[in-house]
């Protein structure tokens, strides 16, 4: 349905620093690209002008966010370094015939394989030194609407910096002037270097590195031969989440739970019940990501434009524990996992990363718990990985065409992973979750059953 019209290499509009950037934090990230999708309503601008606008403004944006025009390089066996060589980003012009945009990006949007046609396809058979860190696809629909599919290398940038980059690009497309905050992002990799951070550090009191980077709990039950991953989107209103917070707080009056903590705890509990096969002693844990910019002492500059998120994990527990205890038990575990990411946690993690012998194994344990280290393939998964895209400032990326009518992950293919985003109207949350097809129906029934307990269907 989607046909590629042209490919363009976009280089920075002005000369940029020729330097190498190395950060220990980015070593645990993958060379793969995070897929983002923005959708915009009908525009009267013709295709030539539309694409020309995106090309010229992206060139200007790359002069500011110049590492995104560079390439990764492998050093010391399996560590990353960004070479700022201005080789450029990839921009693809595409058209979608026979479909209107809302067939892809309506209220019931699901990031499946069909939607992946709107995201640049990155060939990972290409040497890492030749793979663009940024690729963009502009797809025009018959209805006049268009999408911007973005693929950004995870080893180069995180979600917070991505929003700033996209919003800067959007301002340049509109011809707006940039304030100093937008003009001078920070790329000082020494800020996340263990030697720098530990120069005046205190004695290590709590080292969570082995727990964080160690092998996640494996699946101990029987395996399905016909396993396949399916994706669904479930929705929550703010009022429903408020009720869930009240329910979870019954057994915890110390500190209030956040919306992310409550939704994540609910997901973990429901997924566990859906996977249950009489294996109550099956170990499980939840992983999430935490922005460490303001958790360091001193904090990172607000304009830090690299990847500054760290994974954190809950303590491991059994299926029976999650199933037999109230919602608050799961939510409390999520809360503690996030709370422990402080200055000391980050320093210890960076030391561990700096001393790690096998970075590929460290990355695997964080990102691919559902696959076999040696043989690949799905080996079952008792765990859950939940990512927050809540409160991302995506609506600022208008490019002169109005606010996006949709923003979210482009596609998902990793079993046991979920993304939580604010919905377009701002009055609730969307949860995109990928599970084994044999568990999805049970999960949805359990999920909505939990909601109905605190918020009867008649009120929906």
C-alpha positions in Angstrom: 0.0 0.0 0.0 2.9 2.4 0.7 5.2 3.1 -2.2 8.6 4.8 -1.8 9.0 7.8 -4.1 12.5 9.0 -3.4 15.5 8.9 -0.9 17.5 11.9 0.2 20.6 12.2 2.3 20.2 15.3 4.4 23.5 16.8 5.7 23.9 19.8 8.2 23.4 23.2 6.6 26.5 24.5 8.3 29.9 23.1 9.3 29.7 21.0 12.5 32.3 19.8 15.0 34.3 16.8 13.8 34.5 14.9 17.1 34.0 11.6 18.8 31.5 11.1 21.6 31.7 8.3 24.1 29.3 7.9 27.1 29.1 4.9 29.4 25.3 5.4 29.7 24.9 4.8 26.0 26.8 1.5 26.0 23.8 -0.4 27.4 21.6 0.9 24.5 21.0 -1.0 21.3 22.2 0.1 17.8 18.5 -0.4 16.7 16.2 2.5 16.1 13.2 3.6 18.1 10.2 4.0 15.7 8.0 7.0 16.3 4.9 8.0 14.3 3.4 11.5 14.0 0.1 12.0 12.0 -1.3 15.2 10.7 -4.6 16.2 9.2 -5.2 17.3 5.6 -2.9 19.9 4.2 -3.4 21.9 1.0 0.4 22.2 0.5 1.5 20.2 -2.6 4.0 17.3 -2.2 7.0 19.1 -3.7 6.7 22.1 -1.3 5.9 19.8 1.7 9.0 17.6 1.2 11.2 20.6 0.4 10.1 22.3 3.6 11.0 19.2 5.6 14.4 18.7 3.9 15.6 22.3 4.3 14.5 22.5 8.0 16.0 19.1 8.8 19.3 20.3 7.4 19.2 23.3 9.7 18.2 21.1 12.7 21.1 18.8 12.0 23.5 21.7 12.3 22.3 22.0 15.9 21.8 18.3 16.7 24.9 17.4 14.7 25.6 14.0 16.3 22.4 12.7 14.6 24.1 13.3 11.2 27.0 11.1 12.3 27.5 7.3 12.6 28.2 4.8 15.3 31.5 3.1 15.5 32.4 -0.1 17.3 35.4 0.2 19.7 36.9 -2.2 22.3 35.0 -5.1 20.7 31.4 -4.2 21.5 31.2 -0.7 22.8 29.7 2.3 20.9 31.2 5.6 19.9 29.5 8.3 17.9 31.6 9.7 15.1 30.4 13.2 14.3 31.3 13.1 10.6 28.2 14.9 9.0 27.4 11.9 6.7 23.8 12.9 7.1 20.4 11.6 7.9 18.1 9.7 5.6 14.8 11.3 4.4 12.3 9.2 2.4 9.4 10.5 0.4 6.5 8.0 0.2 2.8 7.8 -0.8 0.0 5.6 0.4 -2.6 4.9 -2.3 -6.1 3.4 -1.6 -6.1 4.3 2.1 -7.0 7.4 4.1 -4.8 8.3 7.0 -7.4 7.5 9.6 -7.3 3.9 8.5 -3.8 3.9 10.1 -4.0 6.6 12.7 -7.6 6.8 13.9 -8.9 6.3 17.5 -8.3 2.6 17.3 -4.7 2.8 16.1 -2.6 -0.3 16.9 1.2 -0.3 16.1 1.3 -3.5 14.0 3.2 -4.6 11.0 1.0 -2.8 8.6 1.7 0.6 10.2 5.5 -0.3 10.1 5.2 0.7 6.4 5.1 4.3 7.6 8.4 4.0 9.4 11.8 3.9 7.6 13.0 0.4 7.2 16.6 0.1 8.6 18.8 -2.6 7.2 20.8 -3.9 10.1 22.8 -6.1 7.7 24.6 -2.9 6.8 27.8 -2.2 8.8 27.1 -0.1 11.8 29.5 2.6 10.5 27.3 3.1 7.5 23.9 3.1 9.1 22.2 6.5 9.6 21.4 7.4 13.2 18.3 9.2 12.0 15.9 8.2 9.3 12.6 10.0 8.5 9.8 9.0 6.2 7.2 11.5 5.0 4.1 9.6 3.7 1.3 11.4 1.9 -2.2 10.0 1.8 -5.0 10.4 -0.8 -7.0 12.3 1.8 -4.3 15.0 2.0 -3.1 14.0 5.4 0.4 12.8 6.0 2.6 11.1 8.6 6.1 11.6 9.7 7.7 8.2 10.6 10.9 8.7 12.6 13.6 6.1 13.3 16.2 7.3 15.8 19.2 5.2 17.0 18.7 4.2 20.7 22.4 4.5 21.3 22.4 8.2 20.4 19.4 9.8 21.9 16.6 9.2 24.5 12.9 10.2 24.5 13.4 13.5 26.3 16.1 14.7 23.8 14.1 13.3 20.9 11.1 15.6 21.8 13.5 18.6 21.9 15.0 17.7 18.6 11.6 17.2 16.9 10.2 20.5 18.4 13.4 22.4 17.2 13.0 20.9 13.7 9.3 21.9 13.7 10.1 25.5 14.7 12.7 25.7 11.9 10.1 24.4 9.4 7.8 27.3 10.5 10.6 29.8 10.1 10.5 30.6 13.9 13.6 31.9 15.7 15.1 29.6 18.4 15.7 30.6 21.9 19.2 29.8 23.4 17.8 26.7 25.1 17.0 25.3 21.6 20.2 26.5 19.9 22.7 25.0 22.2 22.0 21.4 23.2 24.6 19.8 25.5 26.8 17.0 24.2 29.4 16.7 26.9 29.8 12.9 27.3 32.1 13.2 30.3 29.0 14.1 32.3 28.0 10.4 32.2 31.5 9.0 32.6 32.2 7.0 35.7 35.6 8.6 36.4 34.0 12.1 36.4 31.1 11.1 38.5 33.1 9.1 41.0 35.9 11.7 41.6 34.1 13.0 44.7 31.7 10.2 45.3 30.8 8.7 48.7 31.4 5.2 49.8 29.1 2.7 48.0 26.3 1.7 50.3 23.8 0.0 48.0 25.0 -1.5 44.7 22.1 -2.8 42.6 24.2 -3.5 39.5 24.2 -7.3 39.7 20.4 -7.3 40.2 19.9 -4.8 37.3 22.3 -6.2 34.7 22.1 -9.9 35.7 20.1 -12.5 33.8 16.4 -12.0 34.1 14.1 -14.8 35.3 13.6 -17.4 32.6 10.3 -19.0 31.7 10.1 -22.3 33.4 6.8 -23.6 32.0 5.9 -25.4 28.7 6.4 -23.6 25.4 4.0 -23.2 22.5 5.3 -24.2 19.1 3.1 -21.7 17.3 3.9 -18.7 19.4 3.5 -15.3 17.8 3.4 -11.7 19.1 0.2 -9.7 18.8 -0.3 -6.0 19.8 -3.4 -4.4 21.3 -4.1 -0.9 22.7 -6.1 -0.6 25.9 -7.3 2.7 27.2 -7.8 4.3 30.6 -9.5 7.6 31.5 -7.9 9.9 34.1 -10.9 9.2 36.3 -10.3 5.5 36.1 -6.6 5.9 37.0 -7.6 8.1 40.0 -9.9 5.3 41.2 -7.1 2.7 40.8 -4.8 5.0 42.8 -7.4 5.0 45.6 -7.7 1.3 45.5 -3.9 0.7 45.6 -3.5 3.3 48.4 -5.8 1.4 50.8 -2.9 -0.8 51.9 -0.3 2.0 51.5 -0.8 5.4 53.1 2.9 6.5 53.1 3.2 8.3 49.8 0.8 8.6 46.9 1.3 6.5 43.8 1.9 8.1 40.4 -0.3 7.3 37.4 2.6 5.4 35.7 3.2 3.3 38.9 -0.4 2.3 39.2 -0.9 1.5 35.5 2.4 -0.5 35.4 1.4 -2.5 38.5 -2.0 -3.2 37.0 -0.4 -4.4 33.7 2.1 -6.6 35.5 -0.6 -8.2 37.6 -2.9 -8.8 34.7 -0.2 -10.1 32.4 1.0 -12.5 35.1 -2.6 -13.9 35.5 -2.9 -14.3 31.8 0.3 -16.2 31.5 -0.4 -18.4 34.5 -0.4 -22.2 33.8 -0.5 -23.5 37.3 3.1 -22.4 37.7 2.6 -20.2 40.8 6.3 -20.5 41.7 7.4 -18.9 38.3 9.7 -16.0 39.1 8.9 -12.6 37.4 10.1 -9.0 37.4 9.2 -5.7 35.8 11.7 -3.5 34.0 11.2 0.2 33.2 13.4 3.2 32.3 14.1 6.3 34.4 15.4 9.7 33.1 18.4 10.4 35.4 18.9 14.0 34.3 17.6 15.4 37.6 18.6 12.4 39.8 22.4 13.1 39.6 24.1 15.5 42.0 24.7 17.9 40.4 22.0 17.3 37.9 22.7 17.2 34.2 22.0 20.3 32.2 18.4 20.5 31.0 19.7 20.7 27.5 21.6 17.4 27.7 20.9 15.8 24.3 22.3 12.3 24.6 20.8 9.2 26.1 20.4 9.6 29.8 17.8 7.0 30.8 18.7 4.0 32.9 16.8 0.8 33.3 15.6 -0.3 36.7 14.0 -3.5 37.8 11.6 -4.5 40.5 12.7 -7.2 43.0 11.9 -10.6 41.7 8.7 -12.3 43.0 6.6 -15.3 42.1 3.4 -15.4 40.0 1.6 -16.5 43.2 2.7 -13.4 45.0 1.3 -11.0 42.4 -1.9 -13.0 42.0 -2.7 -13.5 45.6 -1.8 -10.1 47.0 -3.7 -6.9 46.3 -2.9 -4.4 43.5 -0.9 -2.3 45.9 1.8 -5.0 46.3 2.7 -4.8 42.6 2.4 -1.0 42.5 4.7 -0.7 45.5 7.3 -2.8 43.8 7.2 -0.5 40.8 7.5 2.5 43.0 10.5 1.2 44.9 12.3 0.3 41.6 11.9 3.9 40.3 12.7 5.5 43.7 16.1 3.7 44.0 17.4 5.4 40.8 19.3 8.1 42.6 22.8 9.6 42.3 24.5 6.6 43.9 22.5 4.2 41.7 23.7 5.8 38.5 27.3 6.1 39.7 27.4 2.4 40.6 25.7 1.4 37.3 28.3 3.4 35.3 31.2 1.7 37.1 29.6 -1.7 36.3 29.2 -0.8 32.7 32.8 0.5 32.5 34.1 -2.8 33.9 31.8 -5.2 32.0 33.6 -7.8 29.9 30.7 -8.6 27.5 28.6 -5.6 26.6 26.5 -7.6 24.2 25.4 -9.8 27.1 24.6 -6.8 29.3 22.5 -5.3 26.5 20.8 -8.7 26.0 19.8 -9.1 29.6 18.1 -5.7 29.6 16.4 -5.7 26.2 15.9 -9.3 25.1 14.8 -11.3 28.1 12.3 -13.3 26.0 14.9 -14.8 23.7 17.7 -17.4 24.0 21.2 -15.9 24.3 22.8 -18.6 22.2 20.1 -19.8 19.8 17.8 -16.9 19.4 14.1 -17.6 19.1 11.3 -17.2 21.6 11.8 -19.2 24.9 8.9 -17.9 26.8 8.8 -14.8 28.9 7.6 -14.3 32.5 8.6 -10.7 32.7 7.3 -7.3 31.6 9.0 -4.2 30.2 7.0 -1.0 30.6 8.1 2.3 29.0 6.6 5.7 29.8 6.0 8.2 27.0 3.6 10.1 29.3 3.9 13.9 29.2 6.1 14.0 26.1 5.7 17.4 24.5 4.8 16.0 21.1 2.0 18.5 20.4 4.6 21.3 19.9 5.8 19.6 16.7 3.3 21.3 14.4 5.7 22.1 11.5 3.1 24.7 10.5 0.4 22.1 9.9 -1.4 22.1 13.2 -1.0 19.7 16.1 -0.4 16.1 15.4 -3.6 14.1 15.5 -1.7 11.0 16.6 1.7 10.3 18.3 3.0 7.0 19.5 5.3 4.0 18.8 5.5 3.1 15.1 5.4 -0.6 15.6 6.1 -3.2 18.3 7.4 -6.8 17.9 8.9 -7.6 21.3 6.8 -9.9 23.5 6.2 -8.6 27.0 6.7 -4.9 26.2 4.3 -2.0 26.8 4.2 1.7 26.1 2.1 4.2 28.1 1.2 7.5 26.4 -1.3 10.3 27.0 -4.2 10.2 24.6 -4.7 13.0 22.1 -7.4 14.7 24.1 -5.3 14.7 27.3 -8.1 13.1 29.4 -6.6 9.7 29.6 -4.0 7.2 28.7 -3.3 4.7 25.9 -1.4 1.5 26.6 0.1 -0.4 23.6 1.1 -3.8 24.7 2.7 -6.8 22.9 2.0 -10.3 24.2 1.9 -13.9 23.0 -1.3 -14.4 21.0 -2.4 -17.1 23.4 -2.4 -14.7 26.3 -3.9 -11.5 24.8 -7.6 -12.3 25.2 -7.2 -13.3 28.8 -5.1 -10.2 29.5 -7.8 -7.9 28.1 -10.5 -9.6 30.1 -8.5 -9.4 33.3 -7.5 -5.8 32.6 -11.0 -4.5 32.1 -12.3 -6.6 34.9 -9.9 -4.8 37.3 -11.1 -1.5 36.0 -14.8 -2.4 36.3 -14.3 -3.3 40.0 -13.4 0.3 40.7 -15.4 2.0 38.0 -18.5 0.1 36.9 -19.1 -0.2 33.1 -22.3 1.8 33.4 -20.2 4.8 34.2 -17.9 4.5 31.1 
